[in-house]
Structures are given as C-alpha cells and as structure tokens.
C-alpha cells in the first residue's frame, strides 16, 4: 500500500513537468470502413516517454492525472495536438479523416470546456465535422450536467461517440436522450465473438440496435480475419484493431495508409457478398416496417371489435338485449383479425 502511494506521488510530481518537457506523444490508430476498406478516421492515444523511466503506460498515469486534476491541461494538450495533426494531414493532401479524442469526466464537467473546444478548432483551422469526442457510459450518469454539455458540443458540429459500449451502465435511456452519432463495441465482446455464442449474440444485437437508431457502429479490438468476416456479415460499419494497425506515431503511420486500405480486400469477404448482406438487411427492415404497419392496422380493427363486443356484453348482462347475429358477427371479425396477426408474426 505504501509503495503504491509513493509511486503515485512520484508520478504526480513528474506529470507536472511532462508537458513543459515535451515528454508526451500522440499515437494514432486507424479506423476503417469494413465494407469499402477506406480509412475513415484515427483515434488519438497518448503515450508518455519519461527521460529516465522510459515508457510509462497510460494505465499508470491517467488515473493519477484524473485524481489530481492534471488531466485537464493534459487533455487540452491532447485535443490541440490531435487537431493540429489532422489539419496538417489535410494540408498535405490526404483525404479528410475524423480525429477521435477520448474525454475524461473532469474535462467534460469543466465550466468552460465547450469554449476550449471551440477555441482549439478556431486556432487550428480544423472544421468541427472532422473531430469526434469519445465519452463513456459512466460520464452520462449525471444527466443534469452531462446532457447540456454534450448538446452544446454537438451544436458546434462535433461528433459524439459512445466508447466501450456494453461495459458500463448500458442504459438505453442514454441512447435516446443523448445526441450520440456512433457506438463503439468494446473489445471484450469482439475478442470471442466468433467462439462464444453469448458474445456473438451481444455483438449482433448492438449492431442491429445501432442501425435501427440511425447510429454508426464501430468494433474495437479486431485482431483476426475471422472476427473481421463475422463483423462484415453482421453489417458492422467500421472497425479498428491490430489486424489493421497498432497505434503508431504519425510519421510511421502515413506510409501505411494505402496498405491499411488493402487489408479489407485481402482478408475480408468479397465486396459482392457485402453488398448482398446490405441489401438483405434493407429488405428485412422493409419487411419489419410493413409488418409493424399491418399489425397496427389490425390492432385498430381489434380494438373497434372489442369495444362493440364489450358494449353487447354489458347490455346482455343487464338483460336489456338478447344475443343476436350482430354480436356473433363481431366475434367472427375479432377471431379473423387475431388469426391474421398470428400469420404475419409467424409466417
């Protein structure tokens, strides 16, 4: 315990000097369109190279930075550096990419955070549609404070994605209320998605739900051809992981841009099959919309018939009328309607 505390104190002390000494670097991991193979963006990931201790893993210093509040200047440095890099790639003639940056709780809840983002975009000249801020489910729990901030950021034109989906609170309420443009499926589900039936079902369900909610969906942690093929067949939009590239500094990543885009064509399922899967999903969606509309119409008919039957039943109860052909006719209509609904739902 004492050793852990002293280590944290040492890290805190070194963190205060890290930005001034230029000890941080950003590495970038590509995000790929799983249908076309095109790179659509990168995620910025911080790395700390201490002059004496060497590489310090993010898991060792990010929690300390969060606890001490140093995550705020560090986070601002990450955001500015990532935007500068993205604008530099655009100026160099590369196709525009969306730069993803992870947010922390402390950053999001800063009173002036939206102004900080706006100022950095203005300062770097990066258009807001090329910036994506990644939040976690736990950050949305305090809806009263989080939702106004997220709405303001969305109003700037910045994309908001939900990171590590499925590992936190997973409340569907958040998906309904927050302006989320993309869901990221946590790598813990992708790892065994081709061998564990539970993970298979969870991943397929998240993808289907995202499509129905008109959200993009990205799988993180793709490492094998089998995982890629499964995700393509399940119509996952985008992916990232070591199958495409590990996080790299910009000077090492750029030479691999073309090679990364070839991976889908080399390891993925044929484009024709991808297109067929997409068409099948569209037809399936049309089918479900048609079914839903038919059922709603039948439900209205059932409600009308039930009301009539109920009125007759009440009158018969009071002995004000005798069972008649009209009542039997309404019951026949009700029975036929129920059978029609059953045939639609269970063809």
C-alpha positions in Angstrom: 0.0 0.0 0.0 2.8 2.4 1.0 4.7 1.5 -2.2 1.6 2.2 -4.3 1.1 5.6 -2.7 4.8 6.6 -3.1 4.7 5.6 -6.8 1.5 7.7 -7.3 3.3 10.7 -5.6 6.3 10.3 -7.9 4.1 10.1 -11.0 2.2 13.1 -9.9 5.4 15.1 -9.5 6.7 14.0 -12.9 3.4 14.7 -14.5 3.6 18.4 -13.6 6.8 18.7 -15.7 5.8 16.3 -18.5 4.0 18.9 -20.7 6.7 21.5 -20.2 9.4 19.0 -21.1 7.5 17.7 -24.2 7.5 14.2 -22.9 4.1 13.3 -24.2 3.4 12.0 -27.7 0.3 11.1 -29.6 0.0 7.8 -31.4 -2.8 7.2 -33.9 -4.8 4.0 -34.6 -6.7 3.8 -37.9 -10.5 3.3 -38.1 -11.6 1.5 -41.3 -14.8 1.2 -43.2 -15.4 -2.6 -43.1 -17.3 -2.6 -46.4 -15.1 -0.5 -48.6 -11.7 -0.8 -46.8 -11.3 3.0 -46.8 -9.7 4.7 -43.7 -12.4 7.0 -42.2 -10.5 8.3 -39.2 -8.0 7.7 -36.4 -8.1 7.6 -32.7 -5.5 9.7 -30.8 -3.9 7.8 -27.9 -1.4 9.5 -25.5 2.0 8.0 -24.7 4.4 9.2 -22.1 8.2 8.8 -22.6 10.0 9.7 -19.4 13.6 10.7 -19.9 14.8 8.4 -17.1 12.0 5.9 -16.6 11.3 5.3 -20.2 7.8 4.4 -21.4 5.1 4.8 -18.8 1.8 3.1 -19.7 -1.4 5.2 -19.7 -2.9 2.9 -17.1 -0.2 4.0 -14.7 -0.6 7.8 -15.1 -4.1 8.5 -16.4 -5.8 7.6 -13.0 -3.3 9.8 -11.2 -3.9 12.7 -13.6 -7.7 12.3 -13.1 -7.4 12.3 -9.3 -5.1 15.3 -9.2 -6.9 17.3 -11.8 -3.8 17.3 -14.1 -6.0 15.6 -16.7 -7.4 19.0 -17.6 -4.1 20.5 -19.0 -3.1 17.1 -20.4 -6.5 16.6 -22.1 -6.3 20.1 -23.6 -2.8 19.3 -24.9 -4.1 16.1 -26.5 -7.1 17.8 -28.1 -5.0 20.6 -29.5 -2.2 18.4 -30.8 -4.7 16.0 -32.4 -6.4 18.8 -34.2 -3.1 20.3 -35.4 -2.1 16.8 -36.7 -5.4 16.3 -38.5 -5.2 19.7 -40.2 -1.6 19.0 -41.2 -2.7 15.8 -42.9 -5.5 17.7 -44.8 -3.0 20.4 -45.8 -0.7 17.6 -47.1 -3.4 16.4 -49.5 -4.6 13.3 -47.7 -8.3 12.5 -47.7 -10.1 14.1 -44.7 -10.2 11.9 -41.7 -12.2 12.2 -38.5 -10.0 12.6 -35.5 -11.3 10.8 -32.3 -10.2 12.1 -28.9 -11.1 10.5 -25.6 -12.7 12.7 -23.0 -12.4 12.4 -19.2 -15.1 13.2 -16.6 -13.1 16.2 -15.3 -12.7 17.6 -18.8 -16.4 17.3 -19.7 -17.6 18.9 -16.5 -15.3 22.0 -16.8 -17.5 25.0 -16.9 -15.6 26.4 -20.0 -15.0 23.1 -21.8 -17.2 23.9 -24.8 -15.3 27.2 -25.2 -12.0 25.4 -25.0 -13.1 23.0 -27.9 -14.4 26.0 -29.9 -11.1 27.9 -29.4 -8.9 25.0 -30.4 -10.9 24.4 -33.6 -10.6 28.1 -34.5 -6.9 28.2 -33.6 -6.0 25.1 -35.6 -8.4 25.8 -38.5 -9.9 22.3 -38.3 -13.6 22.0 -39.3 -15.7 20.6 -36.5 -17.0 17.7 -38.6 -13.5 16.2 -38.6 -13.4 16.0 -34.8 -15.1 13.2 -32.7 -15.1 13.2 -28.9 -15.5 9.9 -27.3 -17.3 9.6 -24.0 -18.1 6.7 -21.8 -21.4 5.5 -20.3 -20.4 6.4 -16.8 -20.0 10.1 -17.9 -23.7 10.2 -18.8 -25.0 9.1 -15.4 -25.2 12.7 -14.2 -27.6 13.6 -17.0 -28.4 17.0 -15.5 -24.8 18.2 -16.0 -23.7 16.0 -18.9 -26.6 16.4 -21.4 -26.4 20.2 -21.8 -22.6 20.0 -22.4 -23.0 17.2 -24.9 -25.7 19.1 -26.7 -23.5 22.2 -26.9 -20.7 20.2 -28.3 -23.0 18.7 -30.9 -24.2 22.1 -31.8 -20.6 23.1 -32.6 -20.7 20.4 -35.3 -18.5 17.9 -33.4 -19.3 14.2 -33.5 -20.0 12.4 -30.2 -19.4 8.7 -29.9 -20.1 6.3 -27.0 -16.9 4.4 -26.1 -16.7 0.9 -24.6 -20.4 0.3 -25.1 -21.7 -2.6 -23.0 -19.2 -2.5 -20.2 -20.8 0.3 -18.2 -24.4 1.1 -17.3 -25.7 0.4 -20.8 -28.9 2.3 -20.1 -30.9 2.6 -23.3 -32.2 5.9 -21.9 -28.9 7.5 -22.6 -29.0 6.4 -26.3 -32.5 8.0 -26.5 -31.6 11.3 -24.8 -28.0 12.0 -25.8 -27.1 13.1 -29.4 -24.8 10.1 -30.0 -23.7 9.6 -33.6 -21.7 6.4 -33.1 -21.5 3.4 -30.7 -18.2 1.7 -30.1 -18.5 -2.0 -29.2 -16.0 -2.8 -26.5 -13.2 -5.2 -27.5 -14.1 -7.6 -24.6 -17.1 -8.6 -26.8 -15.1 -8.7 -30.0 -12.4 -10.9 -28.6 -14.6 -14.0 -28.5 -17.4 -13.0 -30.9 -16.6 -16.0 -33.2 -16.3 -18.6 -30.5 -18.7 -17.6 -27.7 -22.4 -17.7 -28.5 -23.2 -15.1 -25.9 -20.7 -12.6 -27.3 -21.9 -13.4 -30.8 -25.5 -12.5 -29.8 -24.5 -9.4 -27.9 -22.4 -8.0 -30.8 -25.1 -8.7 -33.4 -27.7 -7.2 -31.1 -25.7 -4.0 -30.6 -25.1 -3.6 -34.3 -28.8 -4.2 -35.1 -29.9 -1.7 -32.4 -27.4 0.9 -33.7 -28.8 0.6 -37.2 -32.3 0.9 -36.0 -31.4 4.1 -34.0 -29.7 5.5 -37.1 -26.3 5.5 -35.4 -23.0 4.4 -36.7 -21.3 1.4 -35.1 -17.6 0.6 -34.8 -15.9 -2.5 -33.3 -12.7 -2.1 -31.5 -10.0 -4.7 -30.9 -10.3 -6.6 -34.3 -7.3 -8.9 -34.4 -8.2 -11.8 -36.7 -9.6 -12.4 -40.2 -12.4 -14.5 -38.6 -13.5 -11.5 -36.4 -13.4 -9.2 -39.5 -15.5 -11.6 -41.6 -18.1 -12.0 -38.8 -18.4 -8.3 -38.3 -18.8 -7.7 -42.1 -21.5 -10.3 -42.3 -23.2 -8.7 -39.3 -23.0 -5.3 -41.1 -20.8 -3.5 -38.7 -19.9 -0.2 -40.3 -16.4 0.5 -39.0 -13.6 -1.2 -37.1 -10.2 -0.7 -35.6 -7.6 -3.1 -34.1 -4.3 -4.7 -34.6 -5.5 -6.5 -37.8 -5.3 -3.1 -39.5 -2.6 -1.4 -37.4 -1.4 -0.9 -33.9 -1.3 2.7 -32.7 1.6 4.5 -34.4 3.3 7.9 -34.4 2.2 10.0 -37.4 5.5 9.6 -39.3 5.2 5.8 -39.1 1.5 5.7 -39.8 1.4 7.7 -43.0 3.5 5.3 -45.2 0.9 2.5 -44.3 -2.2 4.4 -45.3 -2.5 2.5 -48.6 -1.6 -0.8 -47.1 -4.2 -0.5 -44.4 -6.9 0.1 -47.0 -5.8 -3.1 -48.9 -6.4 -5.3 -45.8 -10.2 -5.4 -46.2 -9.8 -6.6 -49.9 -7.2 -9.2 -48.9 -8.7 -10.5 -45.6 -12.4 -9.6 -45.8 -15.3 -11.2 -47.6 -15.9 -10.3 -51.2 -17.5 -6.9 -51.9 -20.4 -8.6 -53.8 -21.3 -10.6 -50.7 -21.0 -7.4 -48.6 -23.5 -5.7 -50.9 -25.8 -8.7 -50.8 -25.8 -8.6 -47.0 -26.6 -4.9 -47.1 -29.5 -5.5 -49.5 -30.8 -8.3 -47.4 -30.8 -6.1 -44.3 -32.6 -3.3 -46.2 -35.3 -5.8 -47.3 -35.5 -7.2 -43.8 -36.0 -3.7 -42.4 -38.7 -3.0 -45.1 -40.4 -6.3 -44.1 -40.4 -5.3 -40.4 -41.8 -1.9 -41.2 -44.5 -3.5 -43.3 -45.3 -6.0 -40.6 -45.4 -3.3 -37.9 -47.8 -1.2 -40.1 -50.1 -4.1 -40.8 -50.2 -5.1 -37.1 -51.1 -1.5 -36.1 -54.0 -1.6 -38.5 -55.2 -4.9 -37.3 -54.8 -3.8 -33.7 -57.1 -0.8 -34.5 -59.7 -3.3 -36.0 -59.4 -5.5 -32.9 -59.9 -2.5 -30.6 -63.0 -1.5 -32.6 -64.4 -5.0 -32.5 -63.6 -5.4 -28.8 -65.4 -2.2 -28.0 -68.5 -3.4 -29.8 -68.4 -6.8 -28.2 -67.9 -5.2 -24.8 -71.0 -3.0 -25.3 -73.1 -6.0 -26.3 -71.8 -8.0 -23.3 -72.7 -5.1 -20.9 -76.2 -4.9 -22.4 -76.7 -8.7 -22.2 -75.5 -8.6 -18.6 -78.2 -6.0 -17.8 -80.7 -8.1 -19.8 -81.5 -5.1 -21.9 -80.8 -7.1 -25.2 -80.6 -10.7 -26.2 -77.6 -12.2 -28.0 -78.0 -11.5 -31.7 -76.4 -12.1 -35.0 -74.6 -8.7 -34.7 -72.7 -9.9 -31.7 -71.7 -13.2 -33.3 -70.6 -11.3 -36.4 -68.4 -9.0 -34.3 -66.8 -12.0 -32.6 -66.1 -13.6 -36.0 -64.4 -10.4 -37.1 -62.3 -10.4 -33.9 -61.3 -14.0 -34.4 -60.3 -13.4 -38.1 -58.3 -10.4 -37.1 -56.4 -12.3 -34.5 -55.6 -15.1 -36.9 -54.3 -12.6 -39.5 -51.9 -11.1 -36.9 -50.7 -14.6 -36.0 -50.0 -15.3 -39.7 -47.9 -12.1 -40.1 -45.9 -12.6 -36.9 -45.4 -16.4 -37.5 -45.5 -16.9 -41.3 
